[in-house]
């Protein structure tokens, strides 16, 4: 398989529903009339199972006959960056920690059923994600697959269309992979035709732990990293293509500030030279935030030409941006959209846009008395989990305090001054913010909550100092809480002089009462 160049496309519409099995009917794969004479088509069974839901899905899923390296498949799935696939694991993966802080590693790999359910959870899939999953499947199969015309049973099949271009040079081979589900409802035969020779574009946010996703959360001033991956088409080496170029277009909303010096481009893993191998334009010619143009064939620099770019090779653009105070603090978030213009023989075409999104939140603190009446004259400081101050408010006329541009995490709220005549909170309030989104291609914010903890960040399940409520609006994603101050004397802590005085006075009264009681008894005895 060495020297093999891969361009993947996929038609994957699968749902893992557990239902009564339907008897299977064998089907065959056959070559369509659009397949070239030099193409070799083989199929690999990656999952097997039983038809369910009237043939619309599979149940009782197990590894297929050709899936000889499931761990390689799982690793490749995780490497796609698709969020729903990140909890898959193989033997030895770190999967958690004990209460004592010790690492817990997996002693067994994810099952075929778990892998299929994870893929199902990621649906609907973008074209880019479909491509990534098809590529990952090929990392796990072995052997030469099954030839066309052979009856196959229920399962998922990886279809390999290998075009040898009529010669014996493996560098000229084009490999196009697709996935096909076979159930009792599948029509016989399944006709295989080649996919279009067009590049795709995948845009991802690269999180601080290295995982890649379509969304993240950030605080004002945080740096967010982005990655755009395009692939040269499957016919890139064809003599019919005389010139070929690519232009990345990236559009950021005003809440994100581009860091121009962070823009970098690689081809086949080799870093290209800005100004020599590619050009950066800020802003872009079409009004986007910036665009990057790489000439990959035709009028081409020596550096790019020396890489030997070929069918399906990846071109990766990376950069970062800073979340600024113009960011939308609401469910609409801060979108970042990209597309690719590819120009083949002077004919420009655009890929579909791919969008990622960055969310940020508010915490609103309301100062009230026990009846809920707003109070003036309080001051607050918000700190991170390490005790470093994020923002402070001085005492004044404000009765509500908004800490804007926060991300999910652990926080400490400290009242630094109470309104005149009221008692200040004796201890800081420890709390945690959490959020959740949908699994759509462009995720939506659907959950935002906060809860109070103890000093060890353990959630308090009983009576708390304060309670939080959430607001989820397009321009307002916030957690809100009322901090109550009370009037009256606060008794000093145990050991203070005030407490000591009460003990002394109490003791004197007890002694006096005892003396009075004894005196009365003696007087009564004398009278008798």
C-alpha positions in Angstrom: 0.0 0.0 0.0 3.0 2.3 0.2 3.1 5.4 -2.1 -0.7 5.2 -2.2 -2.3 8.7 -2.6 -5.8 8.9 -1.2 -8.8 11.2 -1.9 -11.9 10.2 0.0 -15.5 10.9 -0.6 -18.4 9.2 1.1 -22.1 8.7 1.0 -22.9 7.8 4.7 -26.4 8.1 6.1 -26.6 5.6 8.9 -28.5 5.4 12.2 -27.7 2.8 14.9 -31.2 1.8 16.0 -31.7 -1.3 18.0 -34.8 -3.2 16.7 -36.0 -6.6 15.7 -33.8 -8.1 13.0 -35.1 -8.4 9.5 -33.9 -11.4 7.4 -30.9 -10.4 5.2 -30.8 -10.7 1.4 -27.4 -10.9 -0.2 -26.5 -8.2 -2.8 -23.6 -7.6 -5.1 -21.5 -4.6 -6.1 -21.1 -3.8 -9.8 -19.0 -1.3 -11.8 -21.0 1.7 -13.2 -20.6 3.0 -16.7 -18.7 6.1 -15.6 -15.8 4.0 -14.1 -12.7 4.1 -16.3 -11.3 0.9 -17.8 -8.1 1.4 -15.7 -10.1 1.4 -12.4 -9.9 -1.5 -10.0 -12.8 -1.7 -7.5 -12.7 -3.8 -4.4 -14.8 -3.8 -1.2 -14.0 -4.4 2.4 -16.5 -5.3 5.1 -15.7 -3.1 8.1 -18.9 -3.9 10.2 -21.3 -6.7 10.1 -24.7 -6.9 11.8 -28.4 -7.6 11.5 -30.9 -5.6 9.5 -33.2 -3.5 11.7 -35.8 -0.8 11.5 -37.2 -2.4 8.3 -33.8 -2.4 6.7 -33.0 1.2 7.5 -30.3 0.5 10.0 -28.2 -2.3 11.6 -28.3 -3.8 15.0 -25.9 -6.2 16.9 -22.9 -4.6 15.2 -19.6 -6.5 15.2 -16.3 -6.0 13.4 -16.4 -7.0 9.7 -14.5 -9.8 8.1 -11.9 -7.4 6.6 -11.4 -5.2 9.7 -8.2 -6.8 10.9 -6.8 -3.7 12.6 -9.7 -2.1 14.6 -7.3 -0.2 16.9 -5.8 1.5 13.8 -9.3 2.4 12.7 -10.2 3.9 16.1 -6.9 5.9 16.2 -7.6 7.3 12.8 -11.2 8.2 13.7 -9.9 10.1 16.7 -7.4 11.9 14.6 -10.2 13.4 12.4 -11.0 15.8 15.2 -14.7 15.1 15.1 -15.9 15.8 18.6 -18.3 12.8 18.9 -15.4 10.4 18.2 -13.0 11.7 20.9 -14.3 9.3 23.6 -13.3 6.2 21.6 -10.2 4.5 23.0 -7.7 1.7 22.5 -5.8 -0.4 25.0 -3.4 1.9 26.9 -5.2 5.2 26.3 -5.6 7.5 29.2 -9.4 7.5 30.0 -9.6 9.3 33.4 -8.2 9.7 36.9 -9.0 8.2 40.2 -10.1 10.3 43.2 -6.5 10.1 44.4 -5.3 11.7 41.1 -3.8 8.5 39.6 -4.2 7.9 35.8 -6.6 5.3 34.6 -5.8 3.6 31.3 -8.1 1.5 29.0 -7.6 -2.2 29.3 -9.8 -2.9 26.3 -10.6 -1.1 23.1 -13.9 0.4 22.1 -16.2 -2.3 20.6 -17.6 -2.2 17.0 -21.0 -1.3 18.4 -19.5 1.7 20.3 -17.6 2.9 17.3 -20.7 2.7 15.1 -22.8 4.5 17.7 -20.2 7.3 17.9 -20.3 7.8 14.2 -24.1 7.9 14.3 -24.0 10.5 17.1 -21.9 12.8 14.8 -24.6 12.8 12.0 -25.5 14.7 9.9 -22.0 14.7 8.6 -20.4 17.4 6.5 -18.7 16.3 3.3 -15.3 16.9 4.9 -16.2 14.7 7.9 -17.6 12.0 5.6 -14.2 12.0 3.8 -12.3 11.8 7.0 -14.3 8.7 8.3 -13.8 6.9 5.0 -10.1 7.5 5.1 -10.0 6.3 8.7 -11.7 3.0 7.7 -9.0 2.2 5.3 -6.4 2.3 8.1 -8.1 -0.7 9.7 -8.7 -3.1 6.9 -6.3 -5.8 5.6 -6.1 -8.0 2.5 -7.2 -7.4 -1.0 -10.9 -7.0 -0.3 -13.7 -8.7 -2.2 -14.0 -8.5 -6.0 -17.1 -7.2 -7.8 -19.9 -9.7 -8.4 -19.5 -11.4 -5.0 -22.6 -11.7 -2.8 -22.2 -9.8 0.4 -24.3 -9.8 3.6 -25.6 -7.1 6.0 -23.0 -4.6 7.1 -20.9 -1.5 6.2 -18.5 -1.8 3.3 -15.5 0.4 2.4 -15.3 0.7 -1.4 -11.9 1.3 -2.9 -11.8 2.7 -6.4 -8.1 2.4 -7.4 -7.3 4.0 -10.8 -3.9 2.9 -12.1 -4.0 5.4 -14.9 -2.9 2.6 -17.2 0.7 2.2 -16.1 2.7 0.4 -13.4 3.8 3.5 -11.5 2.2 3.5 -8.0 2.8 7.2 -7.7 0.2 7.8 -10.4 -2.5 5.8 -8.6 -5.7 7.5 -7.5 -7.6 6.0 -4.6 -11.1 7.1 -3.9 -12.9 5.6 -0.9 -16.6 5.5 -0.1 -18.7 3.8 2.5 -21.9 1.8 1.7 -24.4 0.3 4.1 -26.0 -3.0 3.1 -29.3 -4.1 4.7 -32.4 -6.1 3.7 -33.7 -2.9 2.1 -30.6 -2.4 -0.1 -31.3 -2.7 -3.9 -29.4 -5.3 -5.8 -27.0 -4.6 -7.4 -25.1 -1.6 -5.9 -23.7 0.3 -8.8 -20.3 1.9 -8.2 -19.4 5.1 -10.0 -16.4 7.4 -9.3 -16.8 10.5 -7.1 -16.1 14.0 -8.5 -12.5 15.1 -8.7 -13.0 18.2 -6.5 -11.2 19.2 -3.3 -12.9 19.7 0.0 -12.2 22.0 2.9 -12.4 21.2 6.6 -12.2 24.0 9.2 -11.6 23.2 12.9 -10.8 24.9 16.1 -7.7 23.4 17.7 -8.3 23.3 21.5 -5.6 23.7 24.1 -5.6 19.9 24.7 -4.9 19.3 21.0 -8.4 18.0 20.1 -10.2 19.6 17.1 -13.9 20.7 17.2 -16.5 22.9 15.5 -16.9 25.0 18.7 -15.1 26.1 21.8 -15.5 28.7 24.6 -13.1 31.5 25.5 -12.6 34.5 27.7 -11.9 38.0 26.6 -8.2 38.2 25.7 -7.9 34.4 25.0 -6.1 33.2 21.9 -8.1 30.7 19.7 -6.3 28.5 17.2 -7.8 27.5 13.9 -6.9 25.0 11.2 -8.1 24.7 7.6 -7.4 21.6 5.6 -7.8 21.2 1.9 -6.8 18.3 -0.4 -5.7 18.4 -3.9 -8.2 16.7 -6.2 -7.9 13.0 -7.3 -7.0 14.0 -10.8 -4.3 16.5 -9.9 -1.6 14.6 -11.7 -3.6 14.3 -14.9 -2.0 15.8 -18.0 -5.4 17.5 -18.6 -4.6 19.9 -15.7 -2.2 22.5 -17.0 -2.5 25.1 -14.2 -4.0 24.8 -10.7 -4.1 27.1 -7.8 -5.9 27.4 -4.4 -7.2 30.4 -2.5 -8.3 30.1 1.2 -10.9 32.7 2.2 -11.4 33.2 5.9 -14.1 35.6 7.4 -14.2 36.4 11.1 -16.8 38.3 13.0 -15.8 41.5 14.9 -15.4 39.7 18.2 -12.2 38.0 16.8 -9.0 39.8 16.1 -6.7 38.2 13.6 -3.1 37.7 14.6 -1.5 38.2 11.1 2.0 36.8 12.1 0.4 33.5 13.1 -0.7 32.6 9.5 1.3 29.5 8.3 0.8 27.1 5.4 2.1 23.5 5.0 1.9 21.0 2.1 2.4 17.3 2.8 3.7 18.3 6.3 6.4 20.7 4.9 6.3 24.3 6.0 6.0 26.7 3.1 7.7 30.1 2.8 5.4 33.1 3.1 6.0 35.5 0.2 7.7 32.8 -1.8 5.3 29.8 -1.9 2.1 31.6 -0.9 0.7 35.1 -0.6 -1.4 36.6 2.2 -3.9 39.4 1.6 -5.4 41.3 4.5 -8.3 42.0 3.9 -9.2 39.6 1.1 -10.2 40.7 -2.4 -13.7 39.5 -1.8 -14.2 41.3 1.5 -13.2 38.4 3.7 -10.9 39.0 6.7 -7.9 37.5 4.9 -7.1 35.2 2.1 -4.1 33.0 1.3 -3.2 31.9 -2.2 -1.1 28.9 -3.1 -0.1 28.2 -6.7 0.3 24.4 -6.8 0.9 23.7 -10.5 1.7 25.7 -13.5 3.5 28.9 -12.6 5.0 27.3 -9.4 7.9 28.1 -7.1 10.8 25.7 -6.9 10.0 25.0 -3.2 6.4 23.8 -3.9 7.4 22.0 -7.0 10.1 20.1 -5.1 7.5 18.7 -2.8 6.1 16.6 -5.6 2.4 17.4 -4.8 0.1 14.8 -6.1 -3.5 13.4 -5.9 -5.2 14.0 -2.6 -2.2 15.6 -0.8 -3.2 17.9 2.1 -2.6 21.6 2.2 -3.1 23.0 5.8 -3.5 26.6 6.8 -3.2 27.5 10.5 -3.5 30.8 12.4 -4.9 32.2 15.6 -7.1 35.1 16.6 -7.9 36.8 19.9 -11.4 37.1 21.4 -11.9 40.8 22.0 -14.5 42.9 24.0 -16.6 43.3 20.8 -17.5 39.6 21.0 -21.1 38.5 21.1 -21.8 37.3 24.6 -24.9 35.2 23.7 -26.1 32.1 22.0 -25.2 33.4 18.6 -21.6 33.2 19.5 -18.7 34.4 17.3 -18.6 32.7 14.0 -15.6 32.1 11.8 -16.3 30.9 8.2 -14.0 29.7 5.5 -14.2 28.5 1.9 -11.8 27.4 -0.7 -11.5 28.7 -4.3 -9.8 26.3 -6.6 -8.8 27.4 -10.1 -8.3 24.6 -12.6 -7.1 25.6 -16.0 -8.2 29.2 -15.3 -11.7 28.1 -14.3 -12.5 29.1 -10.6 -14.9 27.1 -8.4 -15.8 27.4 -4.7 -16.2 24.7 -2.1 -19.1 25.0 0.3 -18.4 27.2 3.4 -17.4 25.6 6.6 -18.2 27.4 9.9 -16.8 27.1 13.5 -18.0 29.1 16.5 -16.6 30.6 19.7 -18.8 31.2 22.7 -18.3 33.4 25.7 -20.4 34.2 28.8 -21.4 36.7 31.5 -21.8 36.4 35.2 -24.1 39.0 36.7 -24.1 39.6 40.5 -27.1 41.5 42.0 -26.6 43.1 45.5 -29.9 42.9 47.5 -31.3 42.9 51.0 -33.2 40.0 52.5 -36.5 41.3 50.9 -34.8 41.5 47.4 -34.4 45.3 47.3 -31.3 46.4 45.4 -28.5 47.9 47.6 -25.9 50.4 46.6 -22.4 50.7 48.0 -21.0 47.2 47.5 -17.8 46.2 45.9 -16.8 42.8 44.4 -13.7 41.0 43.0 -13.9 38.0 40.7 -10.9 35.6 40.7 -9.9 32.5 38.8 -9.4 29.2 40.5 -5.8 30.1 41.3 -6.9 33.3 43.1 -5.8 35.7 40.4 -8.1 38.7 40.0 -10.0 38.8 36.7 -12.0 42.0 37.4 -12.9 44.2 40.3 -15.7 46.7 40.9 -15.3 49.6 43.3 -18.1 50.7 45.7 -20.5 53.2 44.1 -24.1 53.6 42.9 -24.2 50.2 41.1 -26.5 47.5 42.4 -25.7 44.9 39.7 -22.2 43.9 38.6 -21.6 42.2 35.2 -18.4 40.2 34.7 -18.3 39.9 30.9 -16.4 37.6 28.6 -15.9 34.5 30.8 -15.4 30.9 29.7 -16.6 27.7 31.4 -14.5 27.0 34.5 -13.9 27.6 38.2 -14.3 31.0 39.8 -14.1 32.7 43.2 -16.4 35.7 44.0 -15.3 37.9 46.9 -17.3 40.8 48.4 -14.7 43.4 49.2 -17.0 46.0 50.6 -20.6 45.9 51.9 -23.2 48.7 51.7 -23.3 51.0 54.7 -25.1 49.4 57.7 -24.9 45.9 56.2 -22.7 43.0 57.0 -20.1 41.8 54.4 -20.0 38.2 53.3 -17.7 36.4 55.7 -16.3 34.0 53.0 -15.8 34.1 49.3 -18.2 32.1 47.1 -16.7 29.3 45.0 -18.6 28.4 41.9 -18.3 26.6 38.5 -19.7 27.5 35.1 -20.6 24.8 32.5 -22.1 24.8 29.0 -23.3 22.5 26.3 -24.0 22.6 22.6 -25.8 20.7 19.9 -24.1 18.3 17.5 -25.1 20.2 14.4 -22.6 21.2 11.7 -22.7 24.7 13.2 -23.3 24.0 16.9 -25.8 26.0 18.9 -25.5 26.9 22.6 -28.2 24.9 24.5 -27.0 24.7 28.0 -25.5 27.2 30.5 -25.4 26.7 34.2 -23.4 27.6 37.4 -23.4 26.0 40.8 -21.7 26.7 44.1 -18.9 24.5 45.5 -16.8 24.2 48.6 -13.2 25.3 48.6 -12.2 21.9 47.0 -14.5 22.5 44.1 -17.0 19.9 45.2 -20.6 20.8 44.4 -22.6 21.7 47.4 -25.8 19.7 47.4 -27.4 21.2 50.6 -28.1 24.8 51.5 -25.9 27.2 49.6 -25.0 30.8 50.1 -26.4 31.7 46.7 -28.2 30.2 43.8 -27.6 30.8 40.1 -30.1 31.1 37.2 -29.2 31.1 33.5 -30.3 33.4 30.6 -30.0 32.1 27.0 -30.7 34.7 24.4 -29.0 35.5 21.1 -27.0 38.4 22.6 -27.1 37.4 26.3 -25.7 34.1 27.6 -25.3 34.7 31.3 -25.5 33.2 34.8 -27.1 35.4 37.4 -27.1 35.4 41.2 -28.4 37.5 44.1 -25.9 38.2 46.9 -27.9 39.0 50.1 -26.5 41.3 52.8 -28.1 41.6 56.3 -28.1 44.2 59.0 -27.4 43.6 62.7 -24.5 42.7 64.9 -22.3 39.8 63.8 -21.0 37.9 66.8 -17.2 37.5 66.8 -15.7 34.1 66.1 -15.0 31.7 68.9 -12.1 33.0 71.0 -12.9 36.7 70.3 -13.4 39.2 73.1 -17.1 39.5 72.4 -17.7 35.8 72.9 -15.5 35.8 76.0 -17.6 38.6 77.6 -20.8 36.6 77.1 -19.2 33.6 78.7 -18.0 35.7 81.7 -21.4 37.4 82.2 -23.2 34.1 81.9 -20.9 32.5 84.5 -21.5 35.4 86.9 -25.3 35.1 86.5 -25.1 31.4 87.2 -23.0 31.9 90.4 -25.3 34.7 91.6 -28.4 32.5 91.1 -26.8 29.7 93.0 -25.9 32.0 96.0 -29.4 33.5 96.0 -30.9 30.0 96.1 -28.7 28.8 98.9 -29.4 32.0 101.0 -33.2 31.6 100.6 -33.0 27.9 101.8 -31.0 28.9 104.9 -33.4 31.7 105.8 -36.3 29.3 105.5 -34.5 26.8 107.8 -33.8 29.5 110.4 -37.5 30.5 110.4 -38.5 26.9 110.9 
